[in-house]
Amino acid sequence: MYKSLEQALLDLEKAGMLKRIHAEVNPHLEMAEIARENFRQNGPALLFEHVKGSKFRATCNIFGNDERFNFLFRDGFEQTRAAVLFKSNPIQFLKNALKSPKTLFKAARAGLTSLPMRSGSINDFEECSLQDLPQLVSWPLDGGAFITLPQVATRPSENASVMQTNVGMYRIQISGNDYAPNEECGLHYQIKRDIARHHQKAIEEGRPLKVSIFIGGPPSHTFAAVMPMPENLSELLFAGMLGNRRFRYFEHNGYLVSSDADFCILGELEQGLKPEGPFGDHIGYYSGKHDFPCMKVHKVLCKKNAIFPFTVVGRPPQEDTLFGKYIHEITQPMVPSSLPGVYGIHAVDEAGVHPLCLALASEAFRPYATAEEREPMELLKTANAMLGFNQASLTKYLLIAAKEDVQHKVTEPAEVPRKNLVDDVPAFFTHVLERLHFDRDLHFQTATTIDTLDYTGTSLNHGSKVVIAAAGKKIRELRNNSADLESLTLPQGFKVAAIVMPGVLMIEGPAFTTSSANSETFHELKAAFAHWEFRENYPWISIIDEGAVNNAAGNTTNNILSDFLWLTFTRSDPAQDIYGLDESICDKHWKCKAPLIIDARIKPHHQKQLTVPTEITVKARQILQDAGVL
């Protein structure tokens, strides 16, 4: 449909979904805060006409709400879903096609018209440098300027076909630290990514890995870069399906070049590493400075009137929340073929995505078991499968429940998505906590890999996970009554912050000091709960820092549930920070009595929370007001 990013932006403007910012904006902090404030106010897409220090225009918030997302992909979204369903579950697809022949036509058309095609040449581009790009610095402690919406293309070998190309989105640092200006940039790819396998293969073969970084182009190209594709289904093919226009490319000196991109950076990854970061990341904290691959830049290409698209990440929700929503909607049919028996997955955005995942699955190992007899068995098999599957393997807290205990009809995995228990976070927590056996149903994985961006563990990429599995009849009643708290006498330094939902409390505690002092603190806290008559009715307790709710950066909704999710799951490591009443280890299995106590306070090894100077926010709001956006 769209041949370029500019064509898409003009279409948004014509539809009243884009505003131009004519005032000069500073890419150092100011431009990013304008984007954040605009998103918070559900503002339109923005086109910055004058970026300080750069001859190029910039744009943001293109994907910032459902209306724009559906508008941009109105011609390709349904056919893409149909094609993914066909790839994932042909039998279910054919059943749907018999009910609606248009579905079959859409999938067939998508497959036939979406193959990448050779088009264009190096003569369609001009040359520029990394310093010519808008030098976007989003947060005060960022290590330099970053590209935040790149499409990073690699292939497993130099003679691999274009259909073997992997396109991913990994932040690119283009200035700062020890990078040689205009000659080097940092490429922060995380564990469990296809580019890591390509890089490893290149290292084993003693050759540099050729990397092409595309910026801009039709919006479908950007979305394809964040899409977790099924095996043997290329991101380039997906981009063609979603954009209703084949991905155009040509090759230059062994590099793949997107003919429709606004910018292309061509270079090589070698074995050497250089410090990359810090960077204000999508869970609401900085990720620190660490050694990551350094790309030797050979050429930077740009279109004559190129536009630089960017996004800003931080405490959810942000623009990338919309990415997650539509990824879930498209990939939902992939779940049953990849994870048999799973009826719903929800990686909770407000908890930072990977820190918390909710799942509904079958518990049919004993189909004859009554609710009184049912216990997590198949659920544990499924949980292990999930923790070995694609990006779900980065989950830190996995709460999984049996669909057999759900009273209403559960959506079949391959059906059109509808409201599922996992999508209702309070209802799911209630369902699990009503059934949880604390002496049986908590299963830890210690000293394992965790998300690169999660700093609650013992070191980079190292931490723990916990599976909390619930099946069977209700064993406790949850309460949600502030009067219950009158009989709870807490140790000095602790006070109740809020009842989050039935059975769940947040309690403010003193600042974390040392592990030994913390152990004594929790001994006193557990003693207080041991004598509380309602301890079984409030089986989940999150301990947070004093004032943490009021100081939770990015929360403009005054939503206590949002604060609970963010504070609890981004500030705790299961093995280090979960406590319980009368906790003990039996046959290597950790168990306790209710309540479960999660220490979600800031620890010395955690990264800093993201904040921005007040004067930057004030100026950003003024620019938006002057432009008639707010």
Number of C-alpha atoms within 10 A of each C-alpha: 18 19 18 18 24 20 14 19 24 13 16 20 17 10 11 11 18 23 20 17 21 14 15 14 20 18 20 19 21 23 27 25 23 24 27 25 18 22 20 17 11 13 20 25 25 25 23 21 18 17 22 17 15 15 15 19 18 22 25 26 25 23 22 24 19 12 10 19 17 14 16 24 19 15 16 22 21 18 24 25 23 24 26 23 25 22 19 22 17 13 13 15 22 16 11 20 18 11 10 11 12 14 21 20 15 19 23 15 16 26 17 10 15 20 19 19 17 15 14 16 14 13 7 12 19 12 14 17 16 19 14 13 24 26 23 26 25 28 26 16 17 23 21 22 23 25 23 19 24 27 28 24 24 26 26 21 17 14 8 11 10 18 15 16 21 22 28 24 24 22 21 23 29 27 24 18 18 12 20 13 15 18 17 22 27 28 21 19 19 16 16 15 16 17 24 15 14 17 24 14 16 21 15 8 10 11 16 18 24 24 23 25 26 29 28 26 27 26 24 27 28 22 22 25 24 20 21 18 19 15 8 9 16 21 27 27 22 29 27 28 32 27 27 23 23 23 27 19 20 17 16 11 6 11 19 22 26 27 26 24 27 24 28 27 23 23 23 18 23 18 16 10 15 19 18 29 26 20 27 27 23 22 25 24 23 25 24 22 15 13 14 18 20 24 28 21 21 13 16 22 22 23 18 13 11 22 28 23 26 22 21 25 23 25 22 22 21 23 22 19 21 17 17 16 14 17 17 19 13 20 17 22 26 20 19 17 14 15 16 13 20 24 23 24 22 21 22 21 25 23 25 26 23 24 28 24 23 23 25 27 22 22 27 17 13 12 10 9 13 12 13 11 11 21 24 22 18 17 28 19 11 21 23 13 15 21 17 13 14 14 15 18 19 25 24 29 21 24 23 28 29 26 24 20 18 13 7 10 9 16 16 15 20 20 13 14 15 11 10 17 25 23 17 12 15 15 14 20 20 16 20 20 27 24 21 25 21 21 16 16 20 18 16 17 14 16 14 12 20 25 22 17 20 28 25 28 26 15 13 17 20 17 23 23 25 19 23 25 28 30 29 22 16 16 13 16 16 20 18 16 11 10 8 15 14 7 11 17 15 19 16 11 11 18 17 17 20 16 21 20 20 21 25 25 21 27 21 22 25 16 14 17 11 10 11 8 11 14 12 10 18 17 15 14 19 20 15 15 19 17 12 15 11 19 23 22 20 24 25 21 26 25 25 27 21 18 11 15 22 10 13 19 18 18 18 9 9 11 11 17 16 20 23 24 21 27 26 23 24 27 25 28 27 23 16 16 16 16 23 23 21 13 15 13 10 9 5 7 13 17 21 18 18 25 24 22 22 23 28 28 24 21 17 11 11 20 20 15 18 21 18 15 11 9 10 17 18 14 14 23 18 15 21 21 11 13 14 11 19 15
